[in-house]
Amino acid sequence: MPNAPVSPFIPWLRLRRWGLVVLVLATSIAGCTAMLRVTGGLPWVLQAVLFTLFALTFTWISLAFWSALCGFIVCFLRRDPLTLTRIADIPETPVPGDTSRTALIMPIFQEPPEATLAGLEASCRSLLAQPAESAPPIHTRFEVFVLSDTQDPQAAASEAAHVAALQRRLKGQLALHYRRRSNNHGRKAGNIAEFCRRWGSCYDFFIVLDADSIMGGATLLRLVRQMQQQPDVGLIQSVPIPVGQVTLFGRLVQFAAALYSPMLATGQSFWQGDTANYWGHNAIVRTRAFMASSGLPTLPGKPPLGGELLSHDFVEAALLRRQGWKVQLNTTLPSRRAQSFEAMPSNLLDFAKRDRRWLQGNLQHLRLLNGVGLHPLSRWHFFFGAFAYLSSPVWLALLLCTSALIGYTTLTQTPTLYATPLSWGLLATTLLLLIAPKLMGLALTLCQAPKDFGGRLRLTASTLLEIGFAALLAPLMMAWHSVFIFNILCGRAIEWHTQPRSERSLTWLEAWRHTRGFTLAGGAWFIALGWLSPAALGWLAPVWLGLMASPMLVKITSSIRIGGHLARWQLLDTPYQHGVPVLSAYARRLKVAHAYPQPTADPPLPPPPEQHGEMPIQSFSCFTPANRRVLASAFKEPY
C-alpha cells in the first residue's frame, strides 16, 4: 500500500457502514418482536420455524430498503456517493502527459457475430469521435481485442469473416486484434486470464466488454482518467443499463433498470466505498493489479458446487481487495449520459436460464466465506449474492408455513392469529419496505428528469404497470429459483452455453411446458386456501395467482406486439428514447449494413506479438498481508 492515500478521501466510511448495520438491525428487531407477539399462541416448533424464516426475509428486505434510501438521499442532493461532493463540482480535466495504454477486450463464445461486432464497432467509433485532448491520439492509447472461445468450426469461420471485415473498416484508425482459443479451458475467466498472460504486460488497463456491451467513448475516456488519477484503485465498475428491448418483458426490465438502478447503485456505493463489487463487464481493471492478485483457483470437488468458479467476477474483486487494491462502483453520472449499456434476455424463460447459471456460481461463493485474508465486505458480497437466490426457498417456506398456520387455526378452531390488527400492521410494513425503493425511484425522477421517461403522467403510469407485473412475476421467479436450488443440491450441474440475446416471442406450448407444474401447484394452493379460510385468499392472492397464471404471464410478456403498442403509447419509455443520441440505435444500423461480409475476404490479421507475464493462482487457505505488493503508480510505464 502507498504511504499516503492517493484516491479522493471517503469521509465517515466506517460510520456509514455501522450506521447501516444499526438501522437494519433495529428495523429487523422491531419486525421480529411483532412477529413473536403475533405467533405467541402457537406450538413452539411452528413458532420457531416461522420466526426464523420471517427474520431472514424481513432482515433482507430491511437491508434493501435502507440501502435504497441512502441512494435516494445522495441522488436527490446530487452528491458523489464516495466523496459527498457535489457532482457538478467534480473536475474532469485530462491527466497531463498521458502515456497510458488501454485494451478494450471482448470475450465471446459462439455469439451471433453481426450483433456482437456491431455493438463493438459502435463503441469504437464513439471513442474515435471524441474531441482531441491534450494527450496522444486515441489510436496510440487504445487497442481492441476480440477474444473468441468459439468451438464450432462453422460458427468460427463466420465469426472470423466478420472480424476481418471490421478490421478493414477500422484500418488506420484503431487496432483490432482477434484471437481464438482451440481449448476454452476456464470459460470466460480463463479466456481473460490467457489474454493477461500473453498481452497484459503491454497495457496499463483493460476494459471488459460482454458480447452485448456498448459503451460511449466519453465514458471509456472517463474511466481511464479516473484510474490514472487514483493509482491505488484496481477496478472501477460502471452501471450498465439494458437498452434496445422490444418485448413486453424486455421493456419492463429495461424501464425498471433505467428508473431504479442508478439510485440503487448509488446507495450501494455510499456504504461499500472502496470495497465495491465487480459485475464482470463494463468495467475498467488495472492490469498489473489483476495479474498479481486475481489468478483464480479451482474449487475442490465436482460441480455444481466444486470445479471452475462460474461467477468469477465477485471472486476477482475480492482477491484485488485482499491485496490492498480499492474497488469502486462509479455512479457519478446519470445513466443517460454515462452511456454504459448492455442487452438482456427478452423473455422469462431465457431470463430464468441465465439466472440458473448465475445461481450455481453464487452458491459456490459460500465455500469461500472463510477464505483467509478477505475483507469483511468481500465476504458480505459472497453471502449477499448467494442469499439473493436462497431468499426464494426461504420465502417459499415462509408462505407454506403461513398456509399451514391457517390450516392449524381452522382445524383446531383456535383464534385466527393472522387477522389481528398487529398481524395486518406487520404485513403492511413488510409490503411498504418492499415497494418503497420503487416509489423512491419514481419520486426522484419526478423531481429531476420526468421528461426523460415521457413526462410525469406516462412515468407514473409506467411505474404502476411495472410494479403490478413485478408482483405477479415474483412468485414465478421464486418457484424457479427454488427448483434450481433443489437441482443443485441433487448434484445437477449446468453446461456452458451461449446466452440467448435475440428478441423472440414464445409459443403457448413452450410457455406451458416450462410452467405447468407451477400452474398445478398454484391451483392446489388456491383450492386449499379456499377450503380452509376464504378470508386468507385475498392477502395471498399475488402468490397463487402468479403461479396459476404463469403460462399466460410467460407467453404475454414475451410478446413483441404488446411491447410495440406500449412503445407507440410511450409507456415504459426510458431516457434513450427521449433527447439523447442512442449508441444502440447506431449499433442496430451497423448490424444491418454489415450483416454479410464478402465470402472471399481475407482472414483476420494475426494477433500482436506476445509479451508474456505471470498470473499466479491465488489461494484461499493461506495469505500473509506482508506479501502485499507495493501498489504501482498509474503513470508508470507497463512492465
N, C-alpha and C positions, 0 to 999 in steps of 0.2 A: 504494500500500500504506500502511496506517497506520504511524505511527512505532513503535508497540509492538504485540506480539501481543495479540489480543483473544480468540482461541479458547483452550480449555484446552491446556496445554503437552503436546506429544507427546514424551516422553523417548526419547533414543537412537534417533531415527528413522533417521539415516544408518547407524548401527551395525546396526540391524535389516536394512536393505536389503543392506548389504555382507556381513553375516553369512549371509543367504540365498544371495547370489551365491556365496560361498565354499563353502557346503555343497553347493549344486547342482553347481558345477564339480568339487569333489572327488569327489562320487559319480559324475559323468559320466566323469571321467578314469579312475577305477578300473574302471568298466564297459568303457570303450573300450580300456583296456590289456588287460583279459581277452579282449576280442573280437579284438584283434590277435594274441594268442597262439593263440586258437582257430583263426583263419584263416591262420596263418603259412605253411602249406604250399601255399596256393592261388596261381594266377597273379595277378600284381599288379593286373591290371584288375579281376577279380572281387573281389579283396580290397579294393581301393579303393572299389568301389561298395558292397559290404556294410558296410564300415566307416563310410562317410558316412551311409548310411541308418540304421544302428544308432545312430550318435552323435546324430543328430537325434531319433530316437524315444526313446532312453534319457535324454537330457537333458530332454526334455519330461516324461517320466514322473517323473524325479527332482524337477523343479520342483513338480509336483503333490503329490508325497509330502511334501516339506519344508514347503510352504505349509500342507498339511493338518495336519502335526504341530504347526506354530505355532498353528493354530486349536484343536487338541485341548488343548494345554497351557493356553492362555488360557481356554478354556471350562471346563476342569477346575478351574482356580483361581478361576473366576467373576470374571474381570477384564475391564475395559473394554479392548478391543484398542488403543485410541488412547492413553489416559492411563495405563493399567495400574492404575488404582484399582479397588477392589472395587465391583462393580456395585451392591450394596446401599447403598453409601455415596454414590452419585451423587445430588445433590439434585434434587428435582422440584418446585421452587417456581415459581409463576407470576411472570411479569415484571410488576412494578408499573407501573400506568398504561398498560396495553396498549391502544394505539390502532391496531395494525396491521390491515391488511385482506388477506384471502387469498381467492383464487379457486380453486375446485375445477373443473378443466377436463377434459372427457371428449371427445377427438376420436373420431369414429366414421365408418365408411364402409360403408353398406349392411349394417348389423348387424341381427340379429333384435331388434326393439325391446322385446319382452316381457322377455327375459332381461337385456338390457343395462340397461334402466331399472329393473328390479327390483333389480339389484346396486347401482345408483346410489342408489336410494331407501333401501336398507338402510344404506348408508354415511351418507346424510344423517340418517336417523332415529337412528342410533347417535351421530352428532355432537350432535344436538339433545338426546339423553338424558343427556349428560354433566353432572355436578354443576356448579352455578354456582361460578365462581371470582371472585376479587376483580378482575374485569375486566368490560368491557361485555358485553352478551348476545351469544350466538352469531350471531344474525341480523344484528348490526351489524358483525361481524368476518369473516363468510364469505358468499360468494355462489357459485353453481354455474352453469357454462356447459356446455351440450351443443353441441359444435362439429361440425356434420354436413358431410361431403363426399359424401353420398349423391347419386347422379346419376339413378338410375331413378325416374321420376315416381310410379309406384305404390308403391314402397318408401318414397319420401319422404313420401307422403301418410299412410301407416300410421305412420311414424315421428313425424310432426308430431302426429297424433291422440294417440299415447301420451304424447308430451311435454306436450301441453296438459292431458291428464288428470293427469299428475304435478304440473304447476304448480298445478292446482286443489287437489290433496291437500296440497301444501306451502304453500299460500297463508297469509300471515300468520306463517309460521314460518321460512322460508328462501327467499331469492330464487333462482329457477331461470330462466336465460335460454337461449334457443335461437337458433342462427344456422346457416343452411345456405348453403354456397357453391355458386354455379352452375358455377364452374370450379375444379376441385380441383387447381390448379397446386401443385407441390411436395409432393403427398401429405400424409402426417401432419405432416412438418416444416413444410411451407408452411401447413398449417391452424393450427398453433400460432403460427407467426410472424405470421399475419394477426391472430390474437387479440391478440398482444402489441402490434402497431401500432395496433389500434383501441381496445383497452381496457386494455392492460397498464399504462399510466401510472396507472390508478386503484387498483392493488393493489401491496402490498409483496412478496407472494409468490404463487406459484401451485403447486398440487399436480396433477400429471398422473396421470390415471386412464385405463387402457385400457378398451375396451368390456367386458372380462371382469373388471375390477378391483373388489375390495371392500376397503374399509379401515375399521377401527374408529374411532369418534370419539376415544377416548383417544389412539390413535396419531396421528391428524391434529393434535390439540392439542399433542402432544409434539413433533412435527416443527416446528410453528410456534414453540414455545417454544425449541427448540434453535437455530433460525435467529435469533431475537431475541437470544439470549444470545451468539451468535457472529457479529458483524457482518461479519467478513471471510470467511464461508463463503458460497459461491454456490449450492451444491447439496448436498442430503443424500439419499442413496439408501437406501430400506429394502430388506428382503429378502422379496420376495413368495413365498408358498408356495402351490402348487396345492391346490385343495380341490374337493369335490363330484364326484369321479370315480367311475364305476361299472363301466367296462370293466376287464378284467384289465390291459391296458397302462396305462390311466389310473391304476389303483390302484398299479401297480408304480412308476410315475414319481412319483406323489403321495407314496408311502411313502418313496422314496429322497430326495426333496426335503425332506420333514419331518425325516428322520433325519440326513442329511448336510449339507444346505445351510447351516444356521446355523453349524456348525463350520467348513465350508469358507469361508464368507463372513467369519467372524471371522479366519481365517488370512490372507485377502487384506487385510482392513482393517489387520491388525497391521503388514504391511510396506508397504502402499500409503499409509497415513497420510492426509495431506491432499491426495493426488493419486489418489483412487479413480476409479471409472468410473461411468457413468450407463447404466441399462438401459432408459430410455425411458418408464417408468411407475412408479407407486407411489413417487414421489419428490417432494420439495419443492424449488422453484427460487426464487432471489431475482430478482424480475422486472427490476429495474434492471440487475443484472449481466448477465442473459441478453440483454436487448435491446441492451446496449452491446457485448457480446462475441461473440454466437453466431449472427449472421446467416450462413447457410450459402451458400457459393458453389456453382456448378455445375462439375463436373469437365469439362475439355476432352475432346472425343472423343465417340463414340457408346456407348450401352450395349452390352454389360453392364458394362464397366469405366469407362465415362465417363457423362456426363449427371448426373442428380439423384443425390444421395447417399441410398442406401436405408437404411443403418444410420446414421441421423443422430445417434443418442444419443451414441455414442462421440466423434464429432466435436464436438458441442456441449460435452461435458465438457472436451475438450482445449482448446477455444477459451476457455472460462471460466478454466481453469488458466493459460493463456498470459497472460491479463490480470491474473493475480495472485490470483484468487479461489480459495478452497480448495474441494475436492470431497471429501465424506466418504461412507463406507459405514457406515450405522448398524446395529450388531448387538448393542446393549447390552440388548435384551430377548429372552427366549426367544420363538420364533415363535408359540407358542400364546397368549402374552399380547400380542404386538406387533400381531396382527390386521392383517396386510398380506397379502392373498390375491389369487389370480388363477386363471383356468381354463387349460385347455391342450387340445391336440388329443387325442381319445380313442382314436386308433388309429395304427398305424405309418405308414400312407400319408399321413394328414393331417399327422402329425408331420414326415415327410420333406419334404412340400410346404412347410411353414413353414421348415424348415432350408434349403431351396433358395433362398428369398428372403434369409434371413439370410446365407447363404454368399456370395451375389453382393455384398451390401452390405459384408461384412467384407473381401472381396478388393479392393474399391475402396479400402479404407484403406491398402493397400500403396503406393498412389500418393501418400499423404500423409506417408510416413515422413520425408521430407526437408523437411517444412513448416518455414518459418522461425519461430523463437521458441518452438517447442513444448517443453514439459517432457519430459525424457528418459523419465519414466514414461508420459506420454501416448503417446509413440512405441511404448513397450513394449505398451501396451494395444492399439494398432493391430496390431502384429505378433502378439501373443498371440491376438487374436480371429481373425485370418486363419489362423494355424497350427492353431487348434483344428479347422479343416476340412482344411487342407493336410496335416495329420498322417495323414489317411486314405489318400491315394495314396502317401505315404511308407511307411506301414505295409504297404500292399498290395505295393509294390515290394520291400520287405524280405522279405515272405513268398514272393514269386515268385523272388527271388534265392536264398533259402534252399532252395526246391524245386529250383532249377537246380543248386545246390551238391550236393544229394542225388543228382540225376541224374549230375552230373560224377563224384562219388566212386564211383557204381555202374558207370558205363560205362567209366571209366578204371581201375577196380579199385585206386584209391588208398585209403589208410587212412580210415576213417569218422570225419570230424572232429567231427560233431555228437554222437557217442556217448561222448566223453571226459568224465571227471569235471569238468573245468573248464567244458565247454560246458553240462553239466547244472546246475552251480552257477550259471552266468550266467543260464540260463533260470529257475531257481528264484528268484534275486534279482530278476529283472525282474518275475516274477509277484507276488512279495511286495510290491514297490513299487507295483504296480498295485492290489492288493487291500487294502493297508494302510489307505488312507483310509476305506474302508467298515468295516473292523474297528475303527478308531478311533471312528467314529461309533457303532457298536454298543456298544463298551466305555464310552464316555462316557454314553450313555443308560442302560445297565445300572446305572451308578453313581448317576445323578442323577434320572432320571424314567422308570423302566421301566413304571409303571402307565399312563402317557400313551399307550403303544403296546400295551396289552393284557396287560402282565405280562412277566416275564423269558422264560418259555418261548415264548410267542407272538412276542415281539420277536425272539428268536434264530431261530426257525423262519422268520419273515417275512424276516429279513435274508438267510438262506441261500437262500430262494426268489428274492429279488431279485438276489443275486449270480449264481445259476445262469442266470436269464433274461438278465441283463446280458451274461454271457459268450456266450450264444447269439445275442443281438441285435447285439452289437458288429460281427461280420463283415458283417452285412447293412447296417448304417449305414455301415461302411467302404466297401462297394461302392457304395451310393447316393451318398455324398459324392464318390467318385472319378468316377462318371458325371457328376454335377453339374459338377464342376470341368472335366472334358473338354468338356462342352457350353458352358461359359462361355468356355473358350479357343477354341472354334469360333465364338464371337460370338453365341451364342444367349441372349438376354436374357429375363427374365420380365415378365409383365404384373402390374398391381396388382389383386389380387382380395381379397374378404373372406376373412379367416382362418376356416377351419372350427372351430367351437367346440362344436357339439352332439354328444351321445353317439350313436354309431352303430356297429353291428356290420357287418363287411364280408362279402360273399359269397365263396365259394370261387373263382368266376370272376374277381372283381375282384382277389383276392389273387394268383391265378396270372398274370393278365395283366400285373401290375406287377413280378413277381419271377421269371418263368420263365427269363429269361436268367441270373439268379444261380443258379437250381437246376441248369441245364445246366453252368454253369461249375464249381460245386461238385462235380457228378458227375464231370466230366472230371478235376478235381484229384484226387478220390478214386481214380479208376482209375489215373492216372499214378503217384501215390504207392504204391499197392498193387503196381504192376508193378515200380517202381524199388526201393522199400525199404519193405516192410510194417512194419518197426520204426518208421518215421517217421510212420505213420498216427496213432499214439496222441497224440504231442505236438502234432500239427497238427489233431487231431480237432475242437476248437471252431470252427476256421475252415471246413473243408469241410463239417462237419455243419451249422453255422449257415447256410451258403449253400444246401446241398441241401434243408434243411427250411424255407427262407424262406417259401414259400406257406403252410405249416401254421402257422408262427410268426405270420405276419401275420394269418391268419384266427383262430387261437385267442386271441391277445392282444386282439383286438377284441371278444371275447365279453362281453356284459353278463351272461349267465347264470353264467359261471365267476366273474366279478367278484362277483356276488351271493352265490354259495356261499362264497367267501373272506370276504366281509363277515359272513356268518352264523357262520362259524368264528372270527371276529375275527382273521383273518390279514391282513397288510398294513394294519392299522389305524394311524391317526395320532392325535395329541392332540385332533383336532377331533371324534373320536367318544367321547372319554372326559373328562367332567368340565368341559368348557368350553362355554359358550353359543356356538353357531356362527352367525356372520353369514350364511354361505352358505345355511344352512337357512332363515333368515328370508327371504333373497332368493328362494329357491325358492317359499316360500308367497306372497310378493308377486307373483311371476311368474304363478302360477295365479289369484290373486284379481283381478288387473288385466290379464288377457290380452286382453280385448275391451272397449276403451273405447267410449263411446257414439258411434255414427256421426254424430250431429248435433252433436257437441261443437264448441265454438268453436275457432278456430285458436290456435296458441301465441301468447303475448304477444310483442310486438316486443322486440328486444334493447335494452339500455340505451343512453343517449346515448354517443357516442364521445368519447374524449379522445386525439387522435392523438399517437403517439410515434414516434420514429425507431428503426429497427433496421438499421443499416448492414451491408452484405455484407462479410464478412471475407476477407482474402487470405492464402494460404499461401506466397506468394512474397515478400512484404515485410512486415516488422513491426519497429517500433522500441520497445524496452522503455520508453523515456522517454515514450511515448504512453499508457502505462497510466493509466487514470483512477483518481483517489483513491477508495478504497472508502468508500461511504456507510454511516453508522450505520443499524442496523436500526430504530432508534426514530425516525428522521426520517420526516416525512410524505412519501408518494409525490408525485413531481412530476407 
